Amino acid sequence: MGTSLDIKIKRANKVYHAGEMLSGLVVISSKDSVQHQGVSLTMEGTVNLQLSAKSVGVFEAFYNSVKYTLRCDMRRSLLAKDLSKTCEFIVHSAPQKGKLTPSPVDFTITPETLQNVKERASLPKFFIRGHLNSTNCAITQPLTGELVVEHSEAAVQSVELQLVRVETCGCAEGYARDATEIQNIQIADGDICRGLSVPLHMVFPRLFTCPTLETTNFKVGEDLVPWVVPPTFKAGLLPPPLNTSRNSLEDTPRGMSPRVQI
């Protein structure tokens, strides 16, 4: 076994905030004595802008990647190869003062609400209603709600929740919009009972979700699309966009109970 180099951060989730001390160990493992010309530790913060494969009009949509990494280097003699090890960690911006106000929303899915459907008359009749407890979401807390299939002529195969990141950028000439699926979870399987309340519960993925950001020429945010999958097509609706933040939600006012019951 040769010489190996490793970085161990004390905080298991590797999440830090501005002003906090990042501490840990650099572990050098070797059965024999190790000769070197110095061990260095550096921290790098990088932002990579890359063109995506999608094209929207005359604009190319882009996605960005922000990374923070620790890099440890061990310099050795010419006869031995230098060793290097990197370790990525996460930096969260501090929550803003105050709490988000819950903004519940109801939605329905019917043949009339579907978009991009050519032969609407040939679709089986169905009526699906749902409720989101809030479109103001703290990304450290799950998104919750409920969905009820009141009526469907076709059997239901699956009920899914799709989380989509939407990036919009533009200038005086126009805007480019790029939507990317970042998570899809199944919340029900099979032909569920009509009139049964199905709880909606989605945990935001830490590495692919960010607080909603909106400037004059750029916006990034998340949308939630509930899908009900009969055998021959997918029925989905786009509710109002989510407003994600690192702030926590206000407590449910006394006298009001959550809509989701398990």
C-alpha positions in Angstrom: 0.0 0.0 0.0 1.4 3.4 -1.0 0.9 6.7 0.7 -2.6 8.2 0.6 -3.9 11.7 1.5 -7.4 12.5 2.8 -9.4 15.4 4.1 -11.9 14.9 6.9 -14.2 17.7 7.8 -15.6 17.6 11.4 -19.1 18.7 10.4 -20.8 15.6 8.9 -23.2 17.5 6.5 -20.4 19.8 5.3 -22.8 22.8 5.5 -21.4 26.2 6.7 -22.4 29.8 6.9 -20.4 33.0 6.3 -18.2 33.7 9.3 -18.1 30.2 10.7 -14.9 28.3 11.2 -14.3 25.2 9.0 -12.2 22.7 10.9 -11.1 19.1 10.4 -8.1 16.9 9.7 -5.6 16.1 7.0 -4.9 12.4 7.2 -1.7 11.0 5.7 -1.7 7.2 5.6 1.5 5.2 4.9 3.1 2.0 6.2 6.6 3.5 5.8 8.1 6.9 6.6 7.1 9.7 4.3 9.4 12.3 3.0 7.9 15.5 1.6 8.7 19.1 0.9 5.6 20.6 2.5 1.8 20.1 2.8 -0.4 23.0 1.8 -4.2 23.5 2.2 -6.1 25.9 0.0 -9.8 26.9 -0.4 -11.3 27.7 -3.7 -14.7 29.2 -4.6 -15.6 28.9 -8.3 -18.5 29.8 -10.5 -18.7 28.0 -13.9 -21.0 29.3 -16.6 -21.6 26.7 -19.4 -23.8 26.7 -22.4 -26.5 24.1 -22.3 -27.6 21.9 -25.2 -30.9 23.6 -25.4 -31.5 26.7 -27.6 -34.4 29.1 -27.1 -34.8 31.3 -30.1 -31.6 33.2 -30.8 -30.5 32.9 -27.2 -28.6 30.1 -25.6 -29.9 29.2 -22.1 -27.2 28.6 -19.6 -26.8 27.0 -16.2 -24.4 27.9 -13.5 -22.5 26.0 -10.9 -21.1 27.4 -7.7 -18.6 25.2 -5.8 -16.5 25.5 -2.7 -13.6 23.1 -2.4 -10.7 22.4 0.0 -7.6 21.2 -1.7 -4.6 19.6 0.0 -1.3 19.2 -1.8 1.8 17.3 -0.7 5.0 18.1 -2.6 7.4 15.3 -2.8 10.8 14.6 -4.5 11.2 14.1 -8.2 11.2 10.3 -7.8 7.8 10.3 -6.0 4.6 11.6 -7.4 3.0 14.6 -5.7 -0.2 13.8 -3.8 -3.4 15.9 -4.0 -6.9 15.6 -2.5 -10.0 17.7 -2.8 -13.1 17.9 -0.6 -16.3 19.8 -1.5 -18.3 21.7 1.1 -21.5 23.8 1.0 -21.9 27.4 2.0 -25.5 28.6 2.8 -26.3 32.3 2.8 -27.7 33.5 6.2 -31.5 33.5 6.4 -33.1 36.9 6.1 -34.9 38.4 9.1 -38.5 37.6 9.6 -40.6 34.5 8.5 -42.4 33.6 5.4 -46.2 34.0 5.4 -48.0 30.8 4.3 -49.7 31.2 0.9 -52.0 28.2 0.4 -53.3 27.5 -3.1 -56.0 25.2 -4.5 -55.8 23.7 -8.0 -57.8 21.4 -10.3 -56.8 19.2 -13.2 -59.4 18.4 -15.9 -59.2 17.9 -19.7 -60.0 21.6 -20.2 -56.9 22.7 -18.1 -54.4 20.6 -20.0 -52.0 22.4 -22.3 -50.5 21.3 -25.6 -53.3 18.8 -26.3 -54.4 18.3 -29.9 -57.3 16.0 -29.6 -58.9 17.1 -26.3 -62.3 15.5 -27.2 -60.8 12.0 -27.3 -59.5 12.2 -23.7 -61.3 10.3 -21.0 -63.3 12.5 -18.6 -61.6 13.1 -15.2 -61.7 15.6 -12.4 -58.7 16.0 -10.0 -58.4 18.6 -7.3 -55.5 19.4 -5.0 -54.2 21.8 -2.4 -50.7 23.1 -1.6 -50.3 24.3 2.0 -48.0 27.1 0.8 -46.3 28.3 -2.3 -43.9 30.3 -0.1 -41.5 27.5 0.8 -38.5 27.2 3.1 -36.1 25.0 1.3 -35.1 23.3 4.6 -38.6 22.2 5.2 -40.8 19.8 3.1 -43.5 21.0 0.7 -46.8 19.6 1.7 -50.4 19.4 0.5 -52.9 16.9 -0.8 -54.4 15.6 -4.0 -57.8 13.9 -4.6 -59.0 12.0 -7.7 -62.7 12.8 -7.6 -63.6 11.1 -10.9 -61.7 9.4 -13.7 -63.1 7.2 -16.5 -59.6 5.7 -17.1 -57.7 3.8 -14.5 -54.9 5.6 -12.7 -51.5 4.1 -12.9 -49.5 6.5 -10.9 -49.4 9.9 -9.2 -46.2 11.8 -9.3 -44.7 15.2 -8.2 -42.2 16.9 -10.5 -39.9 19.7 -9.3 -38.6 21.9 -12.1 -36.0 24.6 -11.9 -36.8 27.5 -14.2 -34.0 29.9 -15.3 -34.9 33.0 -17.3 -32.4 35.5 -18.7 -32.8 38.3 -21.2 -32.1 41.8 -22.3 -33.8 44.5 -24.5 -34.1 42.0 -27.4 -36.1 39.4 -25.5 -36.0 36.6 -22.9 -34.8 33.0 -22.9 -36.4 30.5 -20.5 -34.9 27.1 -19.7 -36.8 24.6 -17.5 -34.9 21.6 -16.1 -36.4 18.7 -14.1 -34.5 18.3 -10.8 -36.6 15.8 -9.0 -39.5 13.4 -9.7 -41.1 11.4 -6.9 -44.0 9.0 -6.9 -46.6 9.6 -4.2 -49.2 6.9 -5.2 -49.1 3.7 -7.2 -52.0 2.0 -8.9 -55.7 2.9 -9.4 -56.2 4.9 -6.2 -59.7 5.1 -4.6 -61.9 8.0 -5.8 -62.3 10.7 -3.2 -59.3 9.6 -1.2 -57.0 12.3 0.0 -53.4 11.5 -1.0 -50.8 13.5 1.0 -48.2 15.4 -0.9 -44.8 15.5 0.7 -41.6 16.5 -1.1 -38.2 17.3 0.5 -36.3 19.8 -1.6 -33.0 18.3 -2.8 -30.2 20.2 -1.1 -27.7 20.3 -4.0 -30.1 21.2 -6.7 -32.4 23.8 -5.0 -31.7 27.4 -4.4 -33.7 30.4 -3.0 -35.7 32.2 -5.6 -33.6 35.0 -7.1 -35.1 37.7 -9.3 -33.2 40.7 -10.9 -33.9 43.0 -13.8 -32.5 40.6 -16.4 -32.3 37.2 -14.6 -34.5 35.0 -12.6 -34.1 31.5 -11.2 -36.8 29.6 -9.3 -38.7 26.4 -8.9 -42.1 25.1 -10.2 -44.0 22.1 -9.0 -46.0 20.0 -11.4 -48.4 17.3 -10.1 -48.8 14.4 -12.6 -51.6 11.9 -12.7 -50.7 9.0 -15.2 -53.6 7.1 -16.8 -52.6 4.3 -19.3 -52.6 6.5 -22.4 -51.5 10.0 -21.4 -50.2 12.1 -18.5 -52.4 14.8 -17.0 -50.6 17.6 -15.3 -51.1 21.2 -14.3 -48.6 24.0 -13.5 -49.7 25.8 -10.3 -48.3 29.2 -9.4 -44.5 29.3 -9.2 -42.9 28.4 -5.9 -41.2 31.2 -3.9 -38.3 29.4 -2.1 -36.3 30.9 0.7 -34.0 30.0 3.6 -36.4 31.6 6.0 -38.7 29.4 8.0 -42.5 29.5 7.6 -44.7 31.1 10.2 -46.6 28.7 12.5 -50.1 27.7 11.5 -52.4 30.1 13.2 -54.3 28.7 16.2 -57.7 27.3 15.2 -56.5 26.2 11.8 -55.4 22.6 11.1 -53.2 21.4 8.3 -55.0 20.2 5.2 -53.0 16.9 5.0 -54.0 14.2 7.4 -52.1 10.9 7.6 
